[in-house]
């Protein structure tokens, strides 16, 4: 005989299970259902901040949710990076990564997180190659002139950077390594004072994002010698590359990408990646990035992960060979 009470219980259990399954599916499909925050480890108005706002505006339109920029500067970007690494892994806190994500593990011995494992890659936004610049009165007319002088007069050259471990510092050390010459590093607290001293003739050269000095190049106060990349920069399309100038295997860029705390659900990562790739295909975004000297990248999370691992290995090797220390 059929047990009516037991039957009702079974039916109720099945209904609850089906309801929960349905609710889970709906919840996953609804991501994101609230605003997303992107942590930027720099002050407002800088290059990384500008790139973030350009790209996330378009992503916000795609995701139908606001994307809030949270600026947390300081500590060589470790303050913002540590905060983002410890955030809840739910897809609602992201981190705007740049070169320091792959250099800081090698540079700092006392981090309270591991940059190599703390994040889930979402996608690479793009990059911009650095250039070598000298003053208009410099005797160096080409990168070859600079390299040869460095070889003939060991220790006489000086180069300025925005600080130890900065993209300009790492690019300069790479140039020295591949060019086979030496120069004295003069670190500053930011790029502006370094540029001032370069213009004043107190430095021999700088490796820098051309965006930061394009006005000085156009005015003739600074002379660009070469792009530290195998491809030209959109800001100075006619400028020769380091390889053509005789220094091989020098690819130094500033790059940007989005990551999330480790173990962020794959569904959220894929939605964010899709929105990022859609943004990078828009003409206005492409044009806005070009004005910054940047070329859009895009691609899958796996491709960005491969890039990050390769760059981290390269930077660790460079930090070790150049004996760079910040703590």
VOBA-1610 file (N, C-alpha, C; in pm, whole numbers, padded with zeros to 5 digits, always signed):
BEGIN
Unk+00084-00119+00000Unk+00000+00000+00000Unk+00088+00125+00000Unk+00049+00219-00076Unk+00127+00344-00088Unk+00115+00428+00040Unk+00229+00467+00095Unk+00232+00550+00215Unk+00217+00694+00174Unk+00100+00750+00199Unk+00071+00885+00151Unk+00163+00989+00215Unk+00190+00976+00345Unk+00276+01072+00416Unk+00418+01067+00362Unk+00470+00943+00345Unk+00605+00929+00291Unk+00613+00987+00151Unk+00510+00964+00072Unk+00508+01017-00064Unk+00514+01169-00065Unk+00441+01230+00027Unk+00442+01377+00033Unk+00581+01427+00069Unk+00648+01356+00163Unk+00781+01397+00204Unk+00881+01387+00088Unk+00872+01278+00015Unk+00961+01258-00099Unk+00938+01366-00205Unk+00812+01392-00232Unk+00776+01494-00330Unk+00827+01631-00289Unk+00813+01661-00157Unk+00858+01790-00106Unk+01010+01801-00118Unk+01082+01693-00086Unk+01229+01693-00095Unk+01275+01715-00238Unk+01206+01648-00331Unk+01241+01664-00472Unk+01218+01808-00517Unk+01107+01866-00473Unk+01074+02003-00511Unk+01177+02102-00456Unk+01218+02080-00329Unk+01317+02168-00268Unk+01450+02158-00342Unk+01492+02033-00372Unk+01619+02012-00443Unk+01616+02078-00580Unk+01503+02063-00650Unk+01492+02124-00782Unk+01495+02275-00773Unk+01428+02326-00667Unk+01427+02470-00647Unk+01565+02525-00620Unk+01642+02453-00534Unk+01777+02497-00503Unk+01865+02495-00626Unk+01850+02389-00708Unk+01927+02380-00832Unk+01894+02496-00924Unk+01765+02525-00933Unk+01721+02636-01018Unk+01776+02768-00968Unk+01769+02787-00833Unk+01817+02911-00774Unk+01967+02928-00797Unk+02042+02816-00784Unk+02187+02822-00804Unk+02218+02863-00946Unk+02144+02804-01042Unk+02166+02837-01183Unk+02134+02982-01211Unk+02023+03030-01152Unk+01984+03168-01174Unk+02088+03262-01116Unk+02136+03228-00993Unk+02234+03315-00928Unk+02362+03326-01012Unk+02410+03211-01063Unk+02532+03211-01144Unk+02511+03292-01271Unk+02391+03277-01329Unk+02364+03346-01455Unk+02352+03496-01434Unk+02320+03537-01308Unk+02297+03678-01283Unk+02425+03755-01249Unk+02537+03686-01238Unk+02660+03760-01208Unk+02693+03854-01323Unk+02728+03979-01291Unk+02729+04041-01159Unk+02593+04104-01126Unk+02555+04095-01000Unk+02428+04156-00959Unk+02449+04271-00861Unk+02572+04322-00855Unk+02603+04441-00774Unk+02731+04504-00827Unk+02766+04624-00783Unk+02885+04691-00835Unk+03014+04613-00811Unk+03108+04632-00902Unk+03240+04567-00895Unk+03343+04675-00862Unk+03440+04638-00781Unk+03547+04731-00744Unk+03679+04685-00805Unk+03752+04780-00865Unk+03886+04752-00916Unk+03987+04831-00834Unk+04075+04760-00767Unk+04179+04824-00686Unk+04294+04867-00777Unk+04328+04995-00771Unk+04440+05050-00847Unk+04547+05092-00746Unk+04669+05038-00755Unk+04770+05065-00653Unk+04848+05195-00674Unk+04788+05289-00742Unk+04849+05419-00769Unk+04747+05529-00742Unk+04797+05650-00732Unk+04710+05766-00711Unk+04628+05796-00836Unk+04516+05865-00821Unk+04435+05904-00939Unk+04515+05994-01033Unk+04489+05977-01162Unk+04550+06065-01262Unk+04674+06011-01329Unk+04732+05905-01274Unk+04850+05845-01337Unk+04812+05753-01452Unk+04914+05700-01520Unk+04889+05617-01637Unk+04806+05495-01609Unk+04837+05421-01502Unk+04763+05300-01469Unk+04618+05334-01435Unk+04598+05443-01361Unk+04463+05486-01325Unk+04383+05523-01450Unk+04446+05593-01542Unk+04377+05636-01664Unk+04336+05515-01748Unk+04427+05420-01765Unk+04397+05299-01842Unk+04281+05224-01777Unk+04284+05216-01645Unk+04176+05147-01572Unk+04041+05209-01601Unk+04034+05339-01593Unk+03905+05408-01611Unk+03856+05398-01756Unk+03948+05402-01852Unk+03911+05388-01993Unk+03844+05253-02018Unk+03910+05148-01970Unk+03865+05012-02000Unk+03744+04972-01917Unk+03744+05005-01788Unk+03634+04959-01703Unk+03503+05030-01734Unk+03509+05150-01791Unk+03385+05217-01831Unk+03312+05134-01936Unk+03387+05085-02035Unk+03327+05003-02139Unk+03284+04867-02083Unk+03361+04811-01992Unk+03324+04684-01931Unk+03196+04699-01849Unk+03184+04811-01781Unk+03065+04838-01700Unk+02939+04839-01787Unk+02949+04900-01903Unk+02835+04904-01995Unk+02796+04763-02038Unk+02897+04678-02059Unk+02874+04541-02103Unk+02814+04457-01991Unk+02865+04473-01870Unk+02821+04391-01757Unk+02694+04443-01690Unk+02654+04564-01728Unk+02532+04627-01673Unk+02543+04651-01522Unk+02666+04678-01476Unk+02688+04710-01336Unk+02799+04816-01327Unk+02790+04905-01228Unk+02897+05003-01210Unk+03029+04933-01173Unk+03140+04989-01220Unk+03273+04942-01179Unk+03341+05060-01111Unk+03370+05043-00984Unk+03425+05149-00901Unk+03576+05135-00891Unk+03648+05244-00915Unk+03794+05243-00903Unk+03832+05282-00761Unk+03908+05197-00695Unk+03952+05218-00557Unk+04104+05238-00557Unk+04150+05362-00547Unk+04293+05392-00549Unk+04356+05368-00412Unk+04456+05279-00408Unk+04526+05247-00284Unk+04677+05248-00311Unk+04735+05367-00323Unk+04877+05378-00357Unk+04968+05350-00238Unk+05097+05330-00269Unk+05198+05318-00164Unk+05265+05183-00160Unk+05384+05182-00098Unk+05456+05056-00076Unk+05501+04988-00203Unk+05531+05066-00307Unk+05572+05003-00433Unk+05461+04920-00493Unk+05337+04961-00471Unk+05211+04896-00512Unk+05173+04780-00420Unk+05254+04748-00321Unk+05224+04633-00235Unk+05104+04656-00145Unk+05073+04781-00111Unk+04956+04809-00027Unk+04828+04770-00100Unk+04813+04818-00221Unk+04694+04785-00299Unk+04691+04638-00338Unk+04807+04583-00372Unk+04813+04444-00414Unk+04777+04349-00299Unk+04828+04380-00180Unk+04798+04297-00063Unk+04649+04303-00030Unk+04591+04424-00036Unk+04448+04440-00008Unk+04364+04356-00104Unk+04396+04365-00234Unk+04319+04291-00334Unk+04339+04141-00319Unk+04460+04099-00286Unk+04489+03957-00271Unk+04406+03895-00159Unk+04375+03974-00056Unk+04303+03923+00060Unk+04152+03947+00051Unk+04107+04006-00058Unk+03964+04032-00074Unk+03888+03902-00098Unk+03758+03906-00076Unk+03674+03789-00100Unk+03678+03750-00247Unk+03696+03622-00273Unk+03710+03573-00411Unk+03572+03545-00470Unk+03497+03651-00495Unk+03361+03634-00547Unk+03338+03707-00679Unk+03445+03765-00735Unk+03430+03835-00862Unk+03394+03981-00848Unk+03381+04029-00724Unk+03340+04168-00704Unk+03455+04260-00661Unk+03573+04203-00641Unk+03693+04283-00618Unk+03800+04235-00715Unk+03848+04328-00797Unk+03951+04298-00896Unk+04074+04382-00866Unk+04184+04349-00932Unk+04308+04425-00914Unk+04363+04463-01051Unk+04398+04591-01065Unk+04458+04639-01190Unk+04608+04612-01183Unk+04650+04507-01248Unk+04789+04465-01244Unk+04872+04538-01349Unk+04997+04560-01314Unk+05096+04611-01411Unk+05229+04545-01377Unk+05338+04602-01422Unk+05469+04536-01413Unk+05505+04487-01273Unk+05463+04560-01169Unk+05504+04522-01034Unk+05449+04386-00991Unk+05341+04340-01052Unk+05288+04208-01017Unk+05391+04099-01042Unk+05473+04118-01147Unk+05570+04014-01182Unk+05712+04046-01136Unk+05732+04163-01076Unk+05866+04196-01027Unk+05876+04197-00875Unk+05767+04227-00806Unk+05776+04250-00662Unk+05814+04128-00580Unk+05780+04009-00627Unk+05820+03889-00553Unk+05972+03879-00547Unk+06039+03915-00657Unk+06184+03910-00661Unk+06248+04027-00587Unk+06177+04141-00583Unk+06233+04262-00525Unk+06217+04268-00373Unk+06106+04215-00321Unk+06075+04228-00178Unk+06079+04091-00110Unk+06149+04084+00002Unk+06162+03957+00074Unk+06061+03943+00187Unk+05988+04049+00217Unk+05899+04046+00335Unk+05752+04064+00300Unk+05709+04025+00183Unk+05568+04039+00145Unk+05481+03946+00229Unk+05360+03991+00262Unk+05268+03906+00337Unk+05173+03829+00246Unk+05207+03822+00119Unk+05131+03745+00021Unk+05227+03705-00090Unk+05187+03610-00172Unk+05270+03565-00283Unk+05207+03611-00414Unk+05267+03709-00482Unk+05208+03759-00607Unk+05187+03650-00712Unk+05266+03544-00704Unk+05256+03438-00805Unk+05134+03349-00787Unk+05081+03343-00666Unk+04969+03252-00639Unk+04845+03323-00584Unk+04856+03451-00556Unk+04747+03522-00489Unk+04632+03561-00581Unk+04654+03550-00713Unk+04554+03603-00806Unk+04516+03503-00915Unk+04397+03523-00965Unk+04346+03451-01083Unk+04347+03547-01201Unk+04419+03516-01309Unk+04422+03605-01425Unk+04286+03618-01492Unk+04253+03739-01534Unk+04132+03764-01612Unk+04167+03792-01757Unk+04257+03886-01779Unk+04299+03914-01917Unk+04397+04029-01923Unk+04479+04027-02025Unk+04576+04135-02047Unk+04507+04247-02124Unk+04527+04369-02077Unk+04466+04484-02142Unk+04551+04533-02259Unk+04680+04549-02235Unk+04768+04596-02342Unk+04903+04633-02288Unk+04986+04689-02373Unk+05118+04732-02330Unk+05168+04847-02416Unk+05273+04911-02365Unk+05335+05023-02436Unk+05486+05012-02421Unk+05559+05012-02531Unk+05705+04998-02522Unk+05771+05124-02468Unk+05881+05106-02397Unk+05959+05218-02346Unk+06059+05264-02452Unk+06107+05386-02438Unk+06208+05440-02530Unk+06325+05494-02449Unk+06441+05503-02513Unk+06558+05564-02452Unk+06567+05708-02501Unk+06579+05802-02406Unk+06587+05943-02444Unk+06710+06008-02381Unk+06762+06107-02452Unk+06872+06190-02404Unk+06835+06336-02431Unk+06915+06429-02382Unk+06886+06570-02407Unk+06927+06609-02549Unk+06879+06723-02593Unk+06912+06772-02726Unk+07061+06802-02740Unk+07128+06831-02627Unk+07271+06863-02629Unk+07359+06741-02608Unk+07300+06625-02594Unk+07378+06503-02570Unk+07463+06470-02692Unk+07584+06419-02670Unk+07669+06379-02783Unk+07621+06251-02850Unk+07524+06182-02786Unk+07477+06055-02840Unk+07364+06077-02941Unk+07393+06044-03065Unk+07294+06061-03172Unk+07216+05933-03199Unk+07263+05823-03146Unk+07198+05694-03169Unk+07219+05606-03046Unk+07142+05498-03037Unk+07159+05404-02928Unk+07298+05341-02935Unk+07346+05318-03057Unk+07479+05262-03075Unk+07587+05351-03015Unk+07572+05483-03031Unk+07667+05578-02972Unk+07670+05564-02819Unk+07551+05556-02760Unk+07539+05545-02614Unk+07604+05417-02563Unk+07572+05306-02628Unk+07626+05177-02587Unk+07778+05174-02600Unk+07829+05224-02711Unk+07975+05223-02732Unk+08047+05309-02629Unk+07989+05423-02598Unk+08050+05510-02497Unk+08052+05439-02361Unk+07943+05371-02330Unk+07937+05297-02204Unk+08041+05188-02196Unk+08071+05127-02307Unk+08174+05022-02311Unk+08314+05082-02297Unk+08334+05198-02359Unk+08466+05261-02358Unk+08494+05339-02230Unk+08388+05383-02162Unk+08405+05466-02042Unk+08319+05407-01930Unk+08362+05293-01880Unk+08285+05219-01780Unk+08259+05304-01655Unk+08131+05317-01621Unk+08093+05389-01500Unk+08069+05537-01518Unk+08093+05591-01637Unk+08075+05734-01660Unk+07929+05773-01684Unk+07850+05680-01733Unk+07711+05709-01766Unk+07621+05698-01642Unk+07515+05778-01640Unk+07414+05770-01535Unk+07276+05764-01599Unk+07186+05693-01534Unk+07048+05691-01582Unk+06953+05709-01465Unk+06845+05781-01488Unk+06747+05808-01385Unk+06622+05724-01403Unk+06555+05696-01291Unk+06429+05621-01296Unk+06332+05676-01192Unk+06209+05630-01200Unk+06106+05669-01103Unk+06122+05596-00971Unk+06223+05512-00960Unk+06248+05440-00836Unk+06302+05301-00862Unk+06366+05244-00761Unk+06420+05109-00772Unk+06309+05009-00798Unk+06327+04928-00901Unk+06227+04828-00936Unk+06118+04877-01028Unk+06121+05005-01063Unk+06020+05060-01155Unk+06042+05004-01295Unk+05943+05023-01381Unk+05955+04971-01518Unk+06074+05032-01590Unk+06100+05161-01567Unk+06215+05225-01628Unk+06347+05169-01577Unk+06351+05135-01449Unk+06472+05075-01392Unk+06498+04938-01454Unk+06394+04855-01458Unk+06410+04721-01513Unk+06447+04726-01661Unk+06388+04821-01734Unk+06420+04836-01876Unk+06565+04878-01895Unk+06611+04969-01810Unk+06749+05017-01820Unk+06848+04905-01789Unk+06818+04827-01685Unk+06906+04715-01650Unk+06911+04611-01762Unk+06796+04591-01828Unk+06792+04498-01941Unk+06877+04551-02055Unk+06869+04681-02080Unk+06950+04743-02185Unk+07099+04728-02155Unk+07137+04752-02030Unk+07278+04737-01991Unk+07325+04593-02011Unk+07240+04501-01972Unk+07275+04359-01982Unk+07291+04316-02128Unk+07195+04350-02209Unk+07200+04308-02350Unk+07301+04390-02430Unk+07322+04515-02391Unk+07418+04599-02462Unk+07561+04578-02418Unk+07580+04516-02302Unk+07714+04486-02254Unk+07791+04608-02206Unk+07722+04701-02139Unk+07791+04818-02085Unk+07737+04849-01946Unk+07800+04944-01878Unk+07761+04977-01741Unk+07720+05124-01731Unk+07634+05152-01633Unk+07592+05289-01604Unk+07543+05292-01460Unk+07551+05407-01397Unk+07509+05423-01258Unk+07361+05456-01249Unk+07289+05379-01167Unk+07146+05402-01147Unk+07124+05513-01045Unk+07040+05611-01082Unk+07002+05719-00991Unk+06850+05713-00973Unk+06802+05653-00863Unk+06657+05641-00842Unk+06597+05769-00784Unk+06475+05801-00827Unk+06403+05918-00777Unk+06270+05873-00718Unk+06204+05962-00649Unk+06070+05934-00598Unk+05968+05982-00700Unk+05958+05907-00807Unk+05867+05943-00915Unk+05942+05983-01041Unk+05870+05979-01153Unk+05933+06010-01282Unk+05960+06157-01305Unk+05873+06245-01250Unk+05886+06388-01277Unk+06021+06446-01236Unk+06070+06422-01113Unk+06200+06477-01077Unk+06315+06419-01158Unk+06301+06295-01201Unk+06405+06234-01285Unk+06411+06303-01421Unk+06294+06331-01477Unk+06288+06399-01606Unk+06348+06539-01593Unk+06319+06606-01483Unk+06374+06741-01459Unk+06526+06738-01459Unk+06583+06640-01391Unk+06729+06630-01387Unk+06788+06588-01522Unk+06715+06507-01596Unk+06761+06472-01731Unk+06766+06597-01818Unk+06659+06676-01815Unk+06654+06799-01892Unk+06763+06897-01850Unk+06800+06892-01723Unk+06904+06981-01671Unk+07045+06931-01697Unk+07056+06818-01766Unk+07188+06767-01800Unk+07258+06692-01689Unk+07184+06654-01584Unk+07245+06585-01471Unk+07237+06434-01482Unk+07176+06384-01588Unk+07169+06242-01617Unk+07209+06218-01762Unk+07261+06101-01792Unk+07303+06069-01928Unk+07185+06026-02016Unk+07095+05946-01957Unk+06981+05897-02036Unk+06873+05844-01944Unk+06758+05819-02002Unk+06648+05754-01932Unk+06578+05656-02024Unk+06530+05546-01968Unk+06439+05455-02037Unk+06302+05484-01977Unk+06206+05521-02060Unk+06081+05573-02006Unk+05966+05553-02104Unk+05846+05551-02049Unk+05726+05549-02133Unk+05723+05680-02211Unk+05719+05676-02344Unk+05724+05800-02422Unk+05613+05898-02390Unk+05500+05847-02339Unk+05389+05936-02301Unk+05435+06041-02201Unk+05526+06002-02112Unk+05571+06093-02006Unk+05662+06204-02056Unk+05720+06185-02175Unk+05815+06284-02226Unk+05783+06330-02368Unk+05666+06293-02419Unk+05635+06323-02559Unk+05636+06473-02586Unk+05594+06554-02489Unk+05594+06699-02510Unk+05736+06752-02523Unk+05827+06696-02445Unk+05968+06737-02451Unk+06034+06689-02581Unk+05988+06574-02630Unk+06041+06524-02758Unk+05993+06613-02872Unk+05865+06647-02868Unk+05810+06732-02974Unk+05870+06872-02974Unk+05905+06921-02855Unk+05965+07054-02846Unk+06112+07053-02885Unk+06170+06933-02891Unk+06312+06922-02925Unk+06404+06921-02806Unk+06349+06932-02684Unk+06432+06933-02564Unk+06495+06796-02537Unk+06424+06691-02576Unk+06477+06556-02560Unk+06483+06486-02696Unk+06582+06401-02710Unk+06600+06325-02835Unk+06580+06176-02806Unk+06482+06112-02872Unk+06465+05968-02855Unk+06567+05892-02940Unk+06629+05790-02881Unk+06731+05715-02954Unk+06677+05585-03013Unk+06590+05517-02939Unk+06538+05388-02989Unk+06422+05342-02902Unk+06340+05257-02961Unk+06233+05189-02889Unk+06291+05061-02830Unk+06267+05038-02702Unk+06318+04917-02639Unk+06220+04801-02659Unk+06199+04771-02785Unk+06102+04668-02822Unk+06129+04627-02966Unk+06074+04513-03005Unk+06093+04471-03144Unk+05988+04531-03237Unk+05896+04610-03177Unk+05794+04679-03257Unk+05798+04828-03225Unk+05761+04913-03319Unk+05759+05058-03295Unk+05653+05096-03193Unk+05662+05216-03140Unk+05558+05270-03054Unk+05466+05358-03137Unk+05338+05353-03106Unk+05240+05431-03184Unk+05261+05580-03165Unk+05327+05621-03056Unk+05352+05763-03033Unk+05468+05814-03117Unk+05563+05725-03150Unk+05680+05763-03231Unk+05703+05653-03335Unk+05613+05644-03431Unk+05614+05530-03525Unk+05740+05519-03611Unk+05812+05629-03629Unk+05930+05626-03715Unk+06059+05601-03637Unk+06050+05590-03507Unk+06169+05569-03425Unk+06219+05425-03438Unk+06349+05410-03460Unk+06408+05278-03478Unk+06398+05194-03352Unk+06405+05062-03367Unk+06401+04971-03253Unk+06542+04943-03204Unk+06552+04891-03082Unk+06682+04856-03026Unk+06753+04753-03112Unk+06678+04656-03163Unk+06738+04551-03246Unk+06803+04610-03371Unk+06733+04701-03436Unk+06789+04764-03556Unk+06907+04854-03523Unk+06911+04900-03397Unk+07022+04984-03353Unk+07141+04902-03304Unk+07126+04769-03307Unk+07238+04682-03274Unk+07231+04613-03139Unk+07124+04635-03061Unk+07110+04569-02932Unk+06992+04471-02941Unk+07023+04343-02935Unk+06921+04241-02957Unk+06852+04199-02827Unk+06731+04143-02844Unk+06656+04081-02734Unk+06622+04178-02621Unk+06592+04302-02657Unk+06548+04399-02557Unk+06401+04430-02583Unk+06315+04375-02498Unk+06172+04403-02509Unk+06123+04451-02373Unk+06113+04581-02360Unk+06075+04642-02233Unk+05947+04722-02252Unk+05844+04685-02181Unk+05716+04753-02194Unk+05657+04783-02056Unk+05567+04878-02053Unk+05474+04887-01941Unk+05349+04815-01989Unk+05294+04732-01904Unk+05176+04654-01943Unk+05070+04661-01833Unk+04948+04627-01871Unk+04835+04632-01779Unk+04746+04510-01799Unk+04683+04468-01693Unk+04589+04357-01703Unk+04503+04347-01579Unk+04396+04274-01589Unk+04306+04256-01475Unk+04323+04117-01415Unk+04327+04112-01282Unk+04329+03985-01211Unk+04228+03993-01097Unk+04195+03877-01042Unk+04103+03869-00929Unk+04170+03784-00821Unk+04122+03791-00697Unk+04179+03705-00593Unk+04174+03558-00635Unk+04273+03482-00592Unk+04278+03339-00625Unk+04148+03270-00585Unk+04110+03173-00668Unk+03989+03092-00645Unk+03859+03166-00675Unk+03867+03277-00745Unk+03745+03341-00793Unk+03673+03245-00888Unk+03543+03228-00876Unk+03470+03132-00959Unk+03495+03152-01109Unk+03508+03043-01179Unk+03539+03049-01321Unk+03431+03122-01400Unk+03305+03106-01357Unk+03197+03174-01428Unk+03215+03325-01426Unk+03255+03378-01312Unk+03279+03522-01301Unk+03400+03563-01384Unk+03505+03482-01378Unk+03627+03513-01455Unk+03597+03518-01605Unk+03517+03422-01652Unk+03487+03416-01795Unk+03400+03535-01838Unk+03305+03576-01752Unk+03222+03692-01785Unk+03305+03819-01790Unk+03395+03832-01696Unk+03482+03950-01692Unk+03576+03951-01812Unk+03628+03835-01846Unk+03716+03826-01962Unk+03643+03861-02090Unk+03520+03814-02100Unk+03439+03845-02219Unk+03414+03995-02230Unk+03380+04058-02117Unk+03356+04202-02117Unk+03483+04279-02150Unk+03597+04232-02100Unk+03725+04298-02128Unk+03758+04290-02276Unk+03745+04172-02335Unk+03774+04156-02477Unk+03681+04239-02565Unk+03556+04247-02525Unk+03461+04331-02600Unk+03503+04477-02593Unk+03547+04520-02476Unk+03589+04659-02460Unk+03709+04692-02548Unk+03803+04599-02554Unk+03927+04623-02629Unk+03907+04621-02781Unk+03788+04582-02825Unk+03758+04582-02968Unk+03689+04711-03012Unk+03648+04792-02916Unk+03576+04915-02949Unk+03673+05022-03002Unk+03631+05089-03109Unk+03717+05188-03173Unk+03759+05300-03079Unk+03665+05347-02997Unk+03699+05457-02907Unk+03800+05415-02801Unk+03792+05290-02757Unk+03888+05239-02658Unk+04025+05224-02723Unk+04028+05171-02843Unk+04154+05155-02917Unk+04221+05290-02937Unk+04142+05390-02974Unk+04196+05524-02997Unk+04245+05588-02866Unk+04170+05568-02759Unk+04209+05624-02629Unk+04340+05563-02581Unk+04355+05432-02599Unk+04478+05365-02558Unk+04595+05408-02647Unk+04567+05429-02775Unk+04673+05472-02867Unk+04730+05608-02825Unk+04646+05694-02772Unk+04692+05825-02726Unk+04789+05812-02609Unk+04781+05697-02540Unk+04872+05669-02429Unk+04994+05589-02475Unk+05001+05563-02604Unk+05112+05483-02657Unk+05092+05335-02641Unk+04969+05294-02611Unk+04940+05154-02580Unk+04871+05082-02695Unk+04901+04953-02706Unk+04837+04866-02803Unk+04752+04765-02728Unk+04622+04750-02761Unk+04536+04655-02691Unk+04586+04512-02709Unk+04561+04428-02609Unk+04603+04289-02614Unk+04482+04196-02618Unk+04416+04180-02504Unk+04303+04088-02498Unk+04352+03944-02489Unk+04262+03850-02517Unk+04297+03708-02509Unk+04231+03641-02391Unk+04267+03516-02369Unk+04204+03435-02265Unk+04277+03449-02131Unk+04210+03409-02023Unk+04279+03407-01893Unk+04404+03318-01895Unk+04396+03206-01966Unk+04510+03115-01974Unk+04629+03181-02045Unk+04601+03257-02149Unk+04709+03327-02221Unk+04773+03433-02133Unk+04691+03503-02055Unk+04746+03604-01964Unk+04828+03536-01855Unk+04782+03422-01807Unk+04856+03346-01706Unk+04994+03305-01758Unk+05000+03262-01882Unk+05127+03224-01943Unk+05220+03344-01951Unk+05166+03459-01990Unk+05246+03582-01996Unk+05300+03618-01859Unk+05217+03612-01756Unk+05258+03649-01622Unk+05370+03559-01571Unk+05358+03431-01593Unk+05461+03338-01547Unk+05593+03360-01620Unk+05585+03383-01748Unk+05707+03408-01826Unk+05773+03537-01784Unk+05694+03642-01765Unk+05749+03771-01727Unk+05808+03766-01586Unk+05742+03695-01494Unk+05792+03682-01358Unk+05928+03612-01356Unk+05942+03507-01437Unk+06070+03435-01444Unk+06179+03524-01501Unk+06144+03601-01604Unk+06241+03692-01667Unk+06284+03801-01570Unk+06187+03860-01498Unk+06219+03967-01404Unk+06301+03915-01286Unk+06270+03796-01238Unk+06346+03738-01127Unk+06492+03717-01168Unk+06512+03672-01290Unk+06648+03652-01341Unk+06722+03785-01352Unk+06652+03888-01399Unk+06714+04019-01415Unk+06747+04081-01278Unk+06655+04068-01183Unk+06679+04122-01048Unk+06802+04056-00986Unk+06814+03926-01005Unk+06928+03852-00949Unk+07058+03891-01016Unk+07058+03896-01150Unk+07182+03924-01223Unk+07229+04067-01201Unk+07134+04160-01184Unk+07171+04301-01163Unk+07185+04335-01015Unk+07157+04236-00929Unk+07169+04253-00783Unk+07087+04372-00735Unk+06960+04377-00779Unk+06872+04487-00741Unk+06808+04456-00606Unk+06814+04551-00514Unk+06758+04533-00381Unk+06675+04656-00342Unk+06560+04631-00281Unk+06479+04742-00231Unk+06450+04731-00083Unk+06480+04616-00022Unk+06457+04602+00123Unk+06566+04516+00185
//
